[in-house]
Structures are given as C-alpha cells and as structure tokens.
Amino acid sequence: MQEQEVSGRYDPAVLSKISDMTLRARTVVEGTFSGIHKRPHKGSSIEFLEHKEYSPGDEVKHIDWKVLGRSDKYHLKQFEDETNLKSYILLDTSGSMGYGPGAMTKLDYASTLAACLSYLLLRQADATGLVVFGEEISHYIPPRTKSSHLQVILQALEGLKAGGRSDISGVLEKVAEMASRRSLIIAISDLLEDAGEVIKKLRLLRKRRNEVILFQVLDADELDVPFDELTYIESMEDSSKVLAEPRTIRNDYLSELGVFIEDLHQGCLENQIDHWLINTSTPLDRALINYLTTRARLSRSRMTARL
C-alpha cells in the first residue's frame, strides 16, 4: 500500500476549474509526460498505418490491389496493432464516490484519473475500454485503438453523477467473463466493500493471466476524521445515518480503517495485484508519476523473480 505524497503542479483545486474533461486530461498528461510519443505497432487490426513495398515471403493477403492498379507495383498495407494489449478501465460511480467537501469529490478525481490513464494508454496504441458501474454496469465502451476512440471515452466521463450502491465484487466477476486473457484491468473506486469478497473476484481475473491495478481513492476526511463537534454521519448509498462524537470514535475508526486497507493490500500482494491508495488532495501529475515509477520497479522485480 502506498499513499501519494502531496506535491506537484496539477493540484485538484486548479484542475477543478477546467470543466472540459478533454482539456483537463490533456493538460495533465502532456504537461507531465511531454517527452512520451505514440508508439505505432504494426500488426493486424482495422486502423491503417502505412504502405510498404512487397518483398518475397510477405503475406499476399495484405497486398493493396488499388495501389497495384494505379502504380503497377505491389505494396502491402500495414496496420496499427489492436491485439498487443487490451485495457479495461473500471470506474465506480456509487453514492459514496460523491463525497468530497474539497475542490473535487472522489468521483471528480477518479474520473479525471480515468481520463488521464485513457490518454496515456491510447497514446501507446493500446486498445482501451471503459466500464462505468455502481451496483451494475451502467455504461460499457469496448477497447479500441483508434485515435478518435479517446474522445468517445472522455465524453462518457463528462458529467458523471454518483448515486446508488456499489457492487464491485459482482462487476469484477462480469468483467472476468468479458475480458480476454492477458488484458490490463484498472479499477478506480473507494473500495468500501468487504475486502475478502473483492480479493476473491480479483483472483478470477488473475487466474486468466490478466494484470490488475487497483486505485483506491479516498477523501482526506475519510483518512483523518478532522471533525471535533457532534456530527451526523449519513450514508451516501442509502438513507441510514447516525449521530456521532468524532473525538470519541476517531481512534477506533482509524484503527478499523487501517486494518481494512491493510487486509486489502495484503490480499492484493499475495495475488500480484498492484494496490495504490490515493488521497484526493494529491496532485494528479504526482499521482501518475509516483505510480508509474513504482510500477516500473515492481515489473522489473517480478521479471527477475521469474528468471
């Protein structure tokens, strides 16, 4: 388990003033990863990349007959590879994700993170899809690599509203049936459910040799309980509420939260799943850089362990 340090250029208070999700994602990704360029992969898919001259031994089925008719020369069509990696970004929009007295609610932050990750993945020519869910999957966009596909995902992330219950365990089970083997599954949620059930469903994804990443997004209030006065604590997923004295319950609450997060993290660790805890006050560029840097280190460690 890692919690992001609070530093960086793209503070949520600044980003929240950019209402357009496309501009928000581009601002963070291009400002943070300006040296990264799209890697074209040549394979078999539906998006045309370029021509090359025919050489003995090349696949005849890829000859562009129209070019042959015009130039009397044999050229092959080459395409962007849609089969290299399929990524599914899962975004929780249940009621608890609507919490956030600061610049961004958890859902605002999670949606922006989903947009930035989509931007990064598609720039690498990785097929990327989106699964929006609460108690059920409410919106599904299949993985594609076309450059225009980014706008489809970003439009789906615009103006999402939090509401209802969450059933990430049930959704993960459906995604396990939906996703092909060796896919990348990225789940973004507060994960306020039974840790054992969540891990059980994540194990299904790992058995299919999928790579799994969990971003657990929590508000600073949930992590610190900074309240001092008698407070009504109301569920955002049903009508229940309790009157509590924060100073009385703070230590017990923080202890229970710590055990819950540690159980979740340990279960992920045992199944080679990356679990990343993010405070919504963390700047988005720092969250991305810290995560990707650590992820690269973990990947190298796992590769060494297999040798």
Secondary structure, 3 states (H helix, E strand, C coil): CCECCCCCCCCHHHHCCCCCHHHHHHHHHHHHCCCCCCCCCEEEEEEEEEEEECCCCCCHHHECHHHHHHHCCCEEEEEECCCCCEEEEEEECCHHHHCCCCCCCHHHHHHHHHHHHHHHHHHCCCEEEEEEECCCEEEEEEEECCCCHHHHHHHHHCCCCCCCCCCHHHHHHHHHHHCCCCCEEEEEECCCCCHHHHHHHHHHHHHCCCEEEEEEEECHHHHHCCCCCCEEEECCCCCCEEEECHHHHHHHHHHHHHHHHHHHHHHHHHCCCEEEEEECCCCHHHHHHHHHHHHHHHHHHHHHHHC
